Every structure is written in C-alpha cells, then in structure tokens.
Amino acid sequence: MLERFFFSHPVMSEIKYFTREGLENLKNQLNDLKTAGRKSMARQLAEARDKGDLSENAEYDAAKEAQQHLEIKIAQLESTLGSARVMDVSLMDHTRVQILSSVRIRDVRKDAIIDYQLVTEAEADFKAGKISVSSPIGKGLLGRVIGERVRVTVPAGVIEFEIIEITY
C-alpha cells in the first residue's frame, strides 16, 4: 500500500514559503510523528499481534493501515520541509499588503475594525487572526495600500474593506 502511494503520487518539489514560526511548527510536528507517533504505533501493533491469529485479526489490520497512514504523513512532511523556505520580511515592500503583513481593516458596512495577518495556507488559523493569502479576503487585500478600499466576494456576499494600517 505504501509503495503504491509513492509511485502513484509523485512528490512535488515546488517551493513552499513559511514564516519562521510556521517552519518550526512543521519541524516539531514531524519530530513528534517520528518519535511519539511511531512508538505509539509500534505499541498498537504489538498489542494487536498478541491477540492471536493475524490472518483473522481486524485490530492488527487496522493498526497496520494506521501505520501506513503515519508513514505517508511523515513522508509528506519531509517533502514539504525539503522544499520549504523562510520568508525574509526585511526584503518586502512595507507599503503594500503582502504575505506576512499584519493588516488592520475596517468593514465599511458594519464600521468594525478587524486585524489579520496574511500567511501561507499551511499556517492559516482564523481563530488566531491568521488568514491565508489564497482566501477570498487574503486575495482581495494583497497588493493594496493604506487608505485603499477593496470589495471582496465571500460566501456570505460582498464586503467592502478599508485598509487602515499595514505592519510587519
């Protein structure tokens, strides 16, 4: 099963950009899967193996399948890390909204102030105020300057924002 995945899904070597924090989180996640995840999986396999005949042991089959999923996830993270690059904020144009910008915007209709940081898809966390640059709002804000108004189409309709502040 694992071999079939690798041969039918070629690993992409496309460069992926991360913040330092996002890259560290990815490294920590990979380390956790390689250590605690593999230990847990070995324990589950041993417990299932101890329950008798492997040819009729559904628990063992499930544990083997979970192990394959774990190894696939590890391979995917290693591939991502292999093509990961950290973005250098000092080289960016600070007058326009870009990836890694923290932007304060005003919802014109509701007269509400909202703060977002634009990040990669992998680092997006709406509850933490981090939105993906590929989200509708992220796409609408990219390249804009302070004072500019932008109309963004979201699932709930069209929202007009005014850009109040851009920081890094």
N, C-alpha and C positions, 0 to 999 in steps of 0.2 A: 504494500500500500504506500509506504513512504517513498520508495523508489519511483513508483508511478507518478506521485505528485511532482517530484523534481523534474522528471523527464517531460511531463505534460504541461508544466508551468515554468517556463524559463525564468530565471532570476533576472530582474531588470537592474541595470547598473545606472539608472537615472539618478542624478544628484538630487538629494533631498536636503533642504535647509532647516536648521533648528536654532533656537536660542541656546545659550549655554545651559540654562536650567532644563530645557526640554531634552537636550542631548544627555545630560546627567541622569534624568529620569529614565530615559531609554536604556542607558547602561545599567542602572540599578535594576530595572525590570528584567533585563537579560540575565544579570548575575543571579537574581532571585530564582528565575526559572531553571538555571543551570545547577544551582545548589539545592535550595529547599524543594523546588519543583521536582527535580529528578529523584531526590531522596524520598519524597512522599510517594512518587510513582513506583519506585522500587519496593517500598513497603507495601503498597496496594497489590502489586504483582505477587509478592511473596505470600501475603495473606490469602489471595485468591488461589495460588498454586497449592497451598496447604489444605485446601478444601476438597481435594480429591482429583478424580479423573479429568484431565484438561480438555479432553475431546467433548465433554458434556458440561463444561463449567462456563456458564454465561458470565459470571463475575470476572473470570480470567480474561475472557474475550473482550469484555468492556474495559478492563484495565489495560489490555494491550492496545486497544483502539485509543484510549485516553493518552497512553504513552506516545503513540504516533502523532496525535494532535499536539502534544507538548513539544516533540522534536521538530515538527513543522513550524510551530510558533518561534522556537529558538532559531531555526534556520532563517526565518523571515526577519527577525530582529537583527541577526548577524549581518544579513544582506543590507538592511537599512543602515546599520551602523557603518558598514563598509563604504557606503556612498554618501554618508552624512557630512555636512559642512556646517560650521558655526557661522552665523551672520555677524559681520562687523558693523555695529551701529555707527562708529565714527566715520565710516566711508559713505554714509547715506545722506541724501538731501533732507535736511531737517525742516524745510519749509512746506513740504508736501506730505500727505498721509501715505505711508508705506508700511510694508511688513515691519513689525516691531514697534510701530508708532503707538503711543497711548494717545487717544483722541477723546476730547470732551465735545459732545454734540448736544444740540437742543432739538427735541422733537417739536417742530413748529406748531403742529396742531394741538398737542397737549401741553405745550410750554414746559416740557420736562427735560431735565439735564441728565444725560447718560454718559458714563465713562466706559470705554472699551480699549483693549489692547488688541491690535491685529497680529495674529500669529499664524503659523502653518496649520494645516488640517490636523496633523498629529498632536498638536499642542492645544487645540481649541478646548475651552472649558467655559461654557456660557455662565455657569454659576459664579465663576471666578472673574468674569468680565473679559475673558479672552475669546475673541471670535476669529474664525478662520477668514483668511483673505479671499477664499473662494466662496464664502457665504454670500447671500444677496447683499447684506449690509456692508460686508467687507469689500466686495467688488465695487459697490457704489461709492465707497469712501476713498478707495485707492486713487492717488494722484491729485486729490483735491487739496485746497489751501484754506487757511483760516479766513472766515467770513463768507466762504462759498456755501451756497445752498445746493442740496442734491436730493433728487426724488428717487427713492428706492422701492422697487416692487418686491414685496414679501408675500408669503402665503395669505396673510390677512388683508392684503391690498397694497396701496401705495402710501409710503410715509415720506414726508419731507423733513430733512435734517439740515441744520445749520452748523457748520464746523466752528467751534468756539476756540479750541486750543489743541495744539499738537506738541507732544513731548516725547522724549526717548528715555 
